[in-house]
Amino acid sequence: MGCNMSLKIHFLHSHLDFFPENFGTVSDEHGERFHQDISNMGARYQGKRNPKMLADYCSTLKMDIPQVKHRPSTQESEGF
């Protein structure tokens, strides 16, 4: 290579032709959504870190995808 380039930068540079033209726009939209979701999670959990926060965030993302079939949780299926 002839320069001090990190492996990530080298990989991205050598594969730039594989990314779509609107990649930056999509990435910015997802970044804004992520920060808004994290802000909402912080308000929901009142600033206290909880191991369930990540699971809650993932389930929120999953519920926002219309083509995903949602399974009831074990508590819902057992009638709790």
C-alpha positions in Angstrom: 0.0 0.0 0.0 2.8 2.4 0.7 1.0 4.2 3.6 -0.1 3.5 7.1 -3.8 2.7 6.5 -6.0 0.8 9.0 -7.5 -2.5 7.9 -11.1 -1.1 8.0 -10.2 1.9 5.8 -8.4 -0.3 3.4 -11.4 -2.7 3.1 -13.9 0.1 2.6 -11.6 1.9 0.1 -11.2 -1.3 -1.9 -14.9 -2.1 -1.9 -16.4 1.4 -2.5 -18.0 0.3 -5.8 -20.2 -2.1 -3.9 -22.1 0.6 -1.9 -25.2 2.2 -3.4 -25.2 5.9 -4.3 -27.6 6.8 -1.5 -25.6 4.9 1.2 -24.8 8.1 3.1 -28.4 9.2 3.2 -29.6 5.9 4.5 -26.8 5.9 7.1 -27.7 9.4 8.3 -31.4 8.5 8.6 -30.5 5.4 10.6 -28.1 7.4 12.8 -30.8 9.9 13.6 -33.3 7.2 14.4 -30.8 5.4 16.6 -30.1 8.6 18.6 -33.8 9.3 19.0 -34.5 5.7 20.1 -31.7 5.8 22.7 -33.0 9.1 24.0 -36.5 7.5 24.4 -35.0 4.4 26.1 -33.1 6.7 28.5 -36.4 8.4 29.4 -38.2 5.1 29.7 -35.6 3.7 32.1 -35.1 7.1 33.8 -31.4 7.2 33.1 -30.7 3.9 35.0 -28.9 1.3 33.0 -30.6 -2.1 32.9 -29.7 -5.3 31.2 -33.2 -5.4 29.7 -32.6 -2.2 27.8 -30.9 -3.9 24.8 -33.6 -6.5 24.6 -36.3 -3.9 24.7 -34.5 -1.8 22.0 -34.2 -4.9 19.7 -37.8 -5.9 20.2 -38.8 -2.3 19.3 -36.8 -2.5 16.1 -38.3 -5.9 15.3 -41.9 -4.6 15.8 -41.2 -1.7 13.3 -40.5 -4.2 10.5 -43.8 -4.9 8.8 -42.8 -8.1 7.0 -41.6 -9.9 10.2 -44.0 -12.4 11.7 -44.1 -11.7 15.5 -44.2 -14.6 17.9 -45.9 -14.1 21.2 -43.6 -14.2 24.2 -43.8 -17.2 26.5 -45.7 -15.1 29.1 -48.4 -14.1 26.5 -48.8 -17.7 25.3 -49.1 -19.0 28.8 -51.9 -16.5 29.6 -49.9 -14.4 32.2 
